[in-house]
Every structure is written in structure tokens, then in C-alpha cells.
Amino acid sequence: MISFNPKDLSTGKLHGYLLSAVAPRPIAFASTIDAEGNPNLSPFSFFNVFSANPPILIFSPARRVRDNTTKHTLENVETVKEVVINVVNYDLVHQASLSSTEYAKSVNEFDKTGLTMLESDSVKPFRVAESPVQFECKVNEIIKLGNEGGAGNLVICEVVKFHISEDVLDSDGTIIQEKLDLVARAGGSYYNRAKKGFFEIPKPLRTIGVGVDAMPNEVKNSMILTGNDLGMLGNIEALPSKQEITQFVDNVSERYPNITKMSHREKHKIARNYLSYGDIDSAWKLLLS
């Protein structure tokens, strides 16, 4: 990881980094903290870069349309005027989606998504260790665009330090867009992977997903299942019952005659195949069999 102070870079170089890191139509994965030190993590698609000198990013946590309430992120930046904006690449898009579940204020979304809290250098909120680009920011101003449901709140953030994974840089220190592999938000359940096109992720449950922290250790610490796999598995309201698992085992016993004697590794490989088709329910029943 290479770290920079924006004041040490030319405006042209800084401008290039900002435009590369926050394109195309990016998602702000905003990490904030409340006055008691409780972390919060949430994605926002109303986001972009607006200036290189000074380096300014703006995202907008809108008031909820259905009941005109505000989000924890907005409440946090109004109290502690700091935020870390982490970019979302394809490897963590399902975990980012899971983090948008409306957990209670006391719930740590880092725990729910299985993402790693990394201490920042210049601000209080934590960075997302898995994100390839992380912007530590101070909040200069919050502009409220209205008081009704759906009204945006422009959070104007000045970058005070940022970090780029060496894995996405070439020998000249330039971001390689293909390696960064950004994803963007689109309408409905659609996302766009910058180098491959559209794909869908079902919207997180109105009811609360169990999250990664509720998973058995052998699942959440799997060497086979990816972060995206865990994000998909976490977006389920309740784990299957013993009766449902037994029925599943009976139904697939012809295909997998040794299913109850399989190693965790074998089960995880088959579960990944179910997840590739979006079959979270069967994946869970296999994993718990």
C-alpha cells in the first residue's frame, strides 16, 4: 500500500488519480463513526469527484423516500465531521450490497459483512482493508437539498490522505483500470462491472440479513468461499432448519451420496457452484448438512 499527501503531488497528477479511482459512475463506500466511537459502513451511488485542487469528493445520503427518515451515515458526519470513502471493486460488491441492509444503529456493518476495519492515519473512521483505494476525508460542509423524503444531502469531503494498493498500479505509479475492476450502480437491481458490463444483485432484504458474523466459523473463515460468496450468504433472513437440511440431503443423495461425510473444503466448492446460479438457499443447506 502506497500512501500520499495530496499537497505533495502536482495538480495534474492528483487530478489523474482522482479521476481514475472514482470512475465510471462509482459507488462511495462510506465509513463513518458516531460520537461514542461506533463505526458505520454504507454504500452510496450519488457520488463523484468534483475538484482536484483542492481534492474534493461529494456523496449524498438522501432522506428515505418511504418514511422521510435520515441514514446513520448522515447523522454521523453531522456529529463527527470525518469520513473514509472506499471504492467498490468487483471482489467486494456483494459485501457492499449487504452493508446497505438497514441494521440498527448499534450494529457494526464491518462485522455483518465480514470486511476488515483498518485504522486510518488522519481521521477517526476506519478504512475498508479490502478496498483497493481508500480516501481519508474531512467534511467541509453539508448542504441539505430539502426536507422531504428523497431529498439529498451533499456531503462535501476534502481528501487529506489516500491509499492505493500496489496491486492496481503499474511501474510508473499509474492506476491500471482493468486491475482496479470497479463496479457501478445502475437502476433496479443492476450493477455494471467496468470491464465486463451489466449484472444483477438482488436488493438486500427489507427484513434483516443474518450477516457474516452469524455464520459458523468454518464458513466465515473458509479458504474457498470469497468475500462475495459470504456477502451473498449473509443476505438471508434466517438459516435453514434441521428439517429443511434433512430434506435437502435426501433430495441430493443420488448426486452426492457421501454428502454428510464430505470435508468442509468439498462442501464449500459445491456451495460456490450453487451461489454462481444465485441459489443461496441450497448453498446454505449443503454447508450446514
C-alpha positions in Angstrom: 0.0 0.0 0.0 1.4 3.4 -1.0 0.1 6.5 0.8 0.1 10.1 -0.4 -0.4 13.6 1.0 -2.3 15.5 -1.7 -0.2 18.6 -1.1 2.9 16.7 -2.2 1.5 16.0 -5.7 1.1 18.2 -8.7 -2.5 19.2 -9.5 -2.3 17.2 -12.8 -1.1 14.0 -11.0 -3.6 14.3 -8.3 -6.4 15.0 -10.8 -5.4 11.9 -12.7 -5.5 9.7 -9.6 -8.9 11.1 -8.6 -10.5 10.6 -12.0 -9.1 7.1 -12.3 -10.1 6.0 -8.9 -13.7 7.2 -8.9 -14.8 6.2 -12.5 -17.0 5.0 -14.0 -20.2 6.0 -12.1 -18.7 4.9 -8.9 -20.0 3.8 -5.5 -18.9 5.6 -2.4 -18.4 3.0 0.3 -18.6 5.5 3.2 -17.1 4.6 6.6 -18.1 6.9 9.5 -18.1 6.9 13.2 -20.6 8.4 15.8 -19.8 10.4 18.9 -19.4 7.3 21.0 -16.9 5.7 18.6 -19.3 3.2 17.0 -18.4 2.5 13.3 -20.9 2.5 10.4 -20.4 1.4 6.8 -22.7 2.0 3.9 -22.6 2.4 0.1 -23.9 5.4 -1.8 -24.4 5.7 -5.6 -24.9 9.5 -5.5 -21.2 10.2 -5.6 -18.4 11.6 -7.7 -15.2 13.6 -7.8 -15.6 17.4 -8.3 -12.2 19.1 -7.8 -8.5 18.3 -7.8 -7.2 21.4 -6.2 -8.4 21.2 -3.5 -9.2 17.4 -3.8 -13.0 17.2 -3.3 -15.3 14.2 -3.3 -19.1 14.6 -2.8 -21.6 12.0 -1.9 -25.3 12.4 -1.0 -27.1 10.3 1.6 -30.7 11.0 0.7 -33.6 11.1 3.1 -35.5 7.8 2.8 -38.5 8.1 0.4 -40.8 5.8 2.3 -40.7 7.5 5.7 -38.5 10.6 5.4 -36.0 9.4 7.9 -32.3 10.0 7.6 -29.5 7.5 7.4 -26.9 6.8 10.1 -24.1 8.0 7.8 -25.6 11.5 7.6 -26.2 11.6 11.4 -22.6 10.6 12.0 -20.9 13.1 9.6 -23.0 15.9 11.2 -21.5 14.9 14.6 -18.0 13.7 13.7 -17.0 15.6 10.5 -14.8 12.9 9.0 -15.4 10.1 6.6 -13.4 7.5 4.7 -14.6 6.9 1.1 -13.6 3.4 -0.1 -14.0 2.4 -3.8 -16.0 -0.7 -4.5 -14.5 -3.2 -6.9 -16.0 -6.5 -8.1 -14.3 -8.6 -5.4 -16.4 -7.0 -2.6 -19.6 -5.9 -4.4 -21.8 -8.4 -2.6 -20.4 -7.4 0.8 -21.0 -3.7 -0.2 -24.6 -4.6 -1.1 -25.1 -6.5 2.2 -23.9 -3.4 4.1 -26.8 -1.4 2.7 -29.2 -3.5 4.8 -30.8 -1.2 7.4 -29.2 -2.6 10.6 -29.8 -0.9 13.9 -27.5 2.0 14.8 -25.6 -0.1 17.3 -24.7 -2.8 14.7 -21.3 -2.7 13.2 -21.6 -3.4 9.4 -17.9 -4.4 9.2 -18.9 -7.4 11.4 -22.0 -8.1 9.4 -20.2 -8.0 6.0 -17.0 -9.8 7.1 -14.9 -6.8 5.9 -11.8 -5.7 7.8 -11.5 -2.5 9.8 -8.2 -0.8 9.2 -7.2 2.2 11.3 -6.9 5.5 9.3 -3.9 7.8 9.6 -5.5 11.2 9.7 -9.2 10.7 10.6 -11.2 8.7 13.2 -13.4 6.4 10.9 -11.9 3.1 9.8 -10.8 2.2 6.3 -12.1 -0.9 4.5 -8.9 -3.0 4.3 -10.2 -5.0 1.2 -10.9 -1.8 -0.8 -8.1 -1.1 -3.3 -8.4 2.7 -2.9 -9.3 4.5 0.3 -9.7 8.2 0.7 -9.4 9.7 4.2 -11.5 12.9 4.3 -12.6 15.8 6.4 -16.2 17.0 5.9 -16.0 20.7 4.8 -19.8 21.3 4.5 -23.1 19.5 4.3 -25.7 21.1 2.0 -29.3 20.0 2.7 -31.3 20.0 -0.6 -34.7 19.6 1.0 -36.7 18.3 4.0 -38.9 15.8 2.3 -38.4 12.1 1.5 -35.9 11.6 -1.3 -34.1 14.9 -0.6 -30.3 14.7 -0.9 -27.7 16.0 1.5 -24.5 16.9 -0.2 -21.5 15.9 2.0 -18.6 17.8 0.6 -15.4 15.9 1.6 -11.8 17.1 1.3 -9.2 14.4 0.8 -6.5 14.7 3.4 -4.7 11.4 2.7 -5.3 8.5 0.4 -4.1 5.0 -0.1 -3.7 2.8 -3.2 -3.0 -0.9 -3.4 0.2 -1.6 -5.3 -1.7 -4.4 -7.0 -3.5 -1.9 -9.2 -0.6 0.3 -10.1 1.9 0.0 -13.0 5.6 0.7 -12.7 5.0 4.4 -13.2 2.5 4.6 -10.3 -0.5 5.0 -12.6 -3.8 3.2 -11.8 -4.5 0.3 -14.2 -8.3 0.5 -14.7 -8.6 -3.2 -15.6 -6.9 -4.3 -12.4 -8.9 -1.8 -10.3 -12.0 -3.6 -11.7 -14.6 -1.0 -10.4 -18.3 -1.6 -10.2 -21.0 1.0 -10.7 -24.6 1.2 -9.6 -27.4 1.2 -12.1 -31.2 1.1 -11.9 -33.2 -1.5 -10.0 -31.0 -4.5 -9.1 -28.5 -3.8 -11.9 -24.8 -3.1 -11.4 -22.1 -2.5 -14.0 -18.7 -4.1 -13.9 -16.5 -1.6 -15.7 -14.6 -4.1 -17.8 -17.5 -6.6 -18.4 -20.9 -5.0 -18.4 -24.2 -5.4 -16.5 -25.0 -7.9 -13.9 -27.7 -8.2 -11.1 -27.6 -8.4 -7.4 -31.0 -8.8 -5.6 -31.7 -5.8 -3.4 -30.9 -6.5 0.3 -33.8 -7.8 2.3 -36.3 -5.4 3.9 -36.0 -7.8 6.8 -32.5 -8.1 8.3 -30.0 -10.5 6.8 -28.1 -12.7 9.3 -24.8 -11.3 8.2 -21.3 -12.9 8.2 -20.9 -12.6 12.0 -23.7 -15.1 12.5 -22.1 -17.8 10.3 -20.4 -20.9 11.6 -16.6 -20.4 11.9 -15.8 -22.9 9.2 -18.0 -20.9 6.8 -16.9 -17.4 7.5 -13.2 -18.5 7.7 -13.4 -20.6 4.6 -10.3 -20.8 2.3 -12.7 -21.5 -0.6 -15.6 -19.1 -0.3 -14.8 -15.5 -1.4 -15.9 -12.2 0.2 -18.6 -12.0 -2.5 -19.8 -15.5 -1.6 -20.0 -14.5 2.1 -21.9 -11.4 1.2 -24.5 -13.5 -0.7 -24.8 -16.0 2.1 -25.2 -13.2 4.7 -28.2 -11.8 2.8 -30.7 -14.3 4.1 -33.2 -13.7 6.9 -32.7 -17.0 8.7 -30.6 -20.1 8.4 -32.4 -23.2 7.2 -34.0 -25.5 9.8 -32.8 -29.0 10.6 -35.9 -30.4 8.8 -35.1 -28.4 5.7 -31.5 -29.5 5.7 -32.5 -33.2 6.1 -35.0 -32.9 3.2 -32.3 -31.3 1.0 -29.8 -34.1 1.8 -32.4 -36.7 0.9 -33.1 -34.9 -2.4 -29.5 -34.7 -3.5 -28.3 -38.0 -2.1 -28.2 -39.6 -5.5 -26.0 -36.8 -6.9 -23.9 -36.5 -3.7 -24.1 -39.9 -1.9 -21.4 -39.0 0.6 -22.7 -35.5 1.4 -22.8 -35.9 5.2 -19.2 -37.2 5.2 -17.7 -34.5 2.9 -15.0 -32.3 4.1 -15.7 -28.6 4.6 -13.5 -27.9 1.6 -15.5 -30.2 -0.6 -18.8 -28.7 0.6 -17.5 -25.2 0.1 -16.6 -25.9 -3.5 -20.1 -27.3 -4.3 -21.7 -24.4 -2.4 -19.8 -21.9 -4.6 -21.4 -23.6 -7.6 -24.9 -23.1 -6.2 -24.0 -19.5 -5.4 -22.9 -18.9 -9.0 -26.5 -19.6 -10.0 -27.8 -17.4 -7.2 -29.2 -20.4 -5.3 -28.3 -19.2 -1.7 -30.9 -21.5 -0.1 -29.3 -24.7 -1.5 -25.8 -23.4 -0.7 -26.7 -22.9 3.0 -28.4 -26.3 3.3 -25.3 -28.0 1.8 -23.0 -26.1 4.1 -25.0 -27.0 7.2 -25.5 -30.6 6.3 
